[in-house]
Amino acid sequence: MSLPEVVFGFGAHSDIDEGPELLRMAEQADRDGLDLFSLSDHPYLGRRLDAYATIGFVLGRTRHLSGFANVTNLPTRPAPMLARAVTSLSALSGGRVVLGMGAGGLWDRISDMGVPRLSPSDAVDAFEEAIVLVKSLSGGGPPATFRGRHYRVERIEPAPVAAPPVWTGSVGRKSLAATGRVADGWLPGHAADWLSERYRESRPVIDEAAAAVGRDPREIRTVFNFPGRITDRPLPATRDRDGRWIGGSAGQWVEELTGAVLEHGASGFMLFSPDHGSPDPVTLGRWAREIAPSVREAIAKENG
């Protein structure tokens, strides 16, 4: 299964007692035609649902929706085992999985899990190696041998399943460059959008690194984590004094997102509530049934 050129999804941060509500929302999103759902991956928080166990369960309850960790806590999930997990999920779901990857941010908590602490530079090196290794352990072919600084495998049989798309949450220049070299998509950190300084400074780093290794930068998606309110009436201003999106009516959302695609090259949007948590069911329904179809229609009309 391949994702559409422009994808619409929603993000959730689900505690264990919120599991039934997450399942209801995923099933609603699946019926309403959304493309994706995402879960955060913080395994050091005991109250949280495990991201990969939950993704597998939700994929089993849906027919069309794809899932991913936004983003995988890589230091706690070694790349060879992560490759087995995502190719298995892909095989069982008909390709409905994306691999969201991060180098690891909260190292004080990560190291509390018994994981050796890495310097920021080493963490990015391990992150790039992991993406390469996951892809080498996918797609069939002869046994793979990989000898990096952080990962080593000897003659391991790849899964006979294509690697899922790899989207990263890269922030620093070194990590952004790694995204350009080896990843398939980018989720800008801190919910930065296409009008932000972070985006304007970061995306060229990805593009230059991609071009330097002979890749077409346009093949690397930018998918935005996008919090905001959907209101019944238009708001006087859809952005705050700092230029961050706060929301508006369905029409204001459609205008904003259509412009993001046509003028700034956006290729996806993951809806979050204004507090960066899970959207409520009513908001999710409006996102899926009103806004996403209208943006798709406007894009199709502009593209002829």
RADASUL-V591171 format. One record per pair of residues at least 12 apart in sequence whose C-alpha atoms are under 6 Angstrom apart, sorted by sequence separation. I is the first residue (numbers start at 1). GAP is how many residues later the second one is. D is the distance in Angstrom with one decimal. If there is no record, write none. Layout:
i: (I,I)
gap: (GAP,GAP)
d: (D,D)
This chain:
i: (39,143,144,143,235,143,234,234,233,166,167,230,231,232,140,166,167,168,169,228,229,230,231,140,165,167,168,169,228,230,103,138,140,169,103,137,138,139,139,138,139,103,126,138,9,138,8,9,11,13,180,8,9,10,11,12,13,7,9,72,135,177,181,36,38,40,68,71,72,177,180,181,35,36,37,38,39,40,66,67,68,70,71,72,176,180,16,36,38,39,41,66,68,69,71,73,15,16,38,41,177,15,16,15,30,191,30,185,184,185,186,187,185,187,254,258,250,254,222,223,225,226,227,222,223,224,225,226,227,228,221,223,226,227,228,227,227,128,79,83,124,98,100,102,98,99,100,101,102,100,87,1,34,32,11,8,10,6,7,8,9,10,11,6,13,12,12,11)
gap: (12,12,12,13,13,14,14,15,16,17,17,17,17,17,18,18,18,18,18,18,18,18,18,19,19,19,19,19,19,19,20,20,20,20,21,21,21,21,22,23,23,24,24,24,25,25,26,26,26,26,26,27,27,27,27,27,27,28,28,28,28,28,28,29,29,29,29,29,29,29,29,29,30,30,30,30,30,30,30,30,30,30,30,30,30,30,31,31,31,31,31,31,31,31,31,31,32,32,32,32,32,33,33,34,34,34,35,35,36,36,36,36,37,37,37,37,41,41,44,44,44,44,44,45,45,45,45,45,45,45,46,46,46,46,46,47,49,50,51,51,51,66,66,66,67,67,67,67,67,68,74,94,254,256,259,260,260,261,261,261,261,261,261,262,264,265,266,267)
d: (5.9,4.6,5.1,4.9,5.3,4.3,5.5,4.6,5.3,5.3,5.6,5.8,5.3,5.7,5.1,5.2,4.1,4.9,4.9,4.9,4.6,5.3,4.6,5.4,5.8,5.1,5.9,6.0,4.6,5.5,5.6,5.0,4.1,5.9,5.6,4.0,4.9,5.0,4.7,5.7,4.1,5.1,5.6,5.3,5.6,5.0,5.7,5.5,5.7,5.9,4.3,5.5,4.3,5.0,4.7,5.2,5.8,5.9,5.3,5.6,5.5,5.9,5.8,5.3,5.7,5.6,6.0,4.6,4.9,5.1,5.0,4.9,5.1,4.6,5.0,4.9,4.9,5.1,4.2,5.0,5.1,5.4,5.0,5.8,5.3,4.3,5.9,5.5,5.4,5.7,5.6,5.1,5.9,5.4,5.6,5.8,5.4,5.5,5.7,5.8,5.1,4.2,5.1,5.5,6.0,5.2,5.3,4.6,4.7,4.2,4.9,5.2,5.7,5.6,5.8,5.5,6.0,5.4,5.6,5.6,6.0,5.7,5.7,5.6,4.2,4.8,4.7,5.1,4.3,5.7,5.8,5.5,5.9,5.1,4.6,4.9,5.9,5.9,5.2,4.8,5.7,5.3,5.8,5.9,5.2,4.7,4.7,4.6,5.5,5.5,6.0,4.9,5.9,5.8,6.0,5.7,4.6,4.5,4.4,5.1,4.6,4.4,5.6,5.0,5.9,6.0,4.4,5.9)
